[in-house]
Amino acid sequence: MTQNIAIYPGSFDPITNGHVDLVKRALRVFDKVVVAIATNAGKDTSLFSVEERLEMIRGVFETLKDRVEADSFQKLLVDYAERKQAPVIIRGLRAVSDFEYEFQMAMMNHRLKPNVETFFMMTGESEFYISSRLVKEVVSLGGNVEGLVPDDVLKNLNRKFRQEQ
């Protein structure tokens, strides 16, 4: 029996409660979701290393580890999806402003691999304003992001920014 697998790509630097909500809702439709960290060796300016991000994602989904996989990839997303035998890419939309870019990417991916579909999911109403970039900015300025990221991620963020000061 084959599993219905979806890839949820992103930087996840760090994973937020918005990401977690989207994965949990995607599990209502898919047997398995691969949370895949997209890496670009020449352009990565992430706060957390790929290994740190993978560890945080695995920790967040520890109780769902049979249905949620944390992984990373380089190069084309559609090639990665094909290697993982995942016919679906999940993309979260927070606001209308996300749609234009995501639509363009979905069309290019479809042109490259017509057998890989993109599913757009709206971010949950209580998380639509959360982004990894905004979370890092708030913490870097001394703000509290409790409730916006999983507890272990919050500890890692606070530790990381204490080290940098």
Secondary structure, 3 states (H helix, E strand, C coil): CCCCEEEEEECCCCCCHHHHHHHHHHCCCCCEEEEEEEECCCCCCCCCCHHHHHHHHHHHCHHHCCCEEEEEEECCHHHHHHHCCCCEEEEEECCHHHHHHHHHHHHHHHHHCCCCEEEEEECCCCCCCCCHHHHHHHHHCCCCCECCECHHHHHHHHHHHHHHC
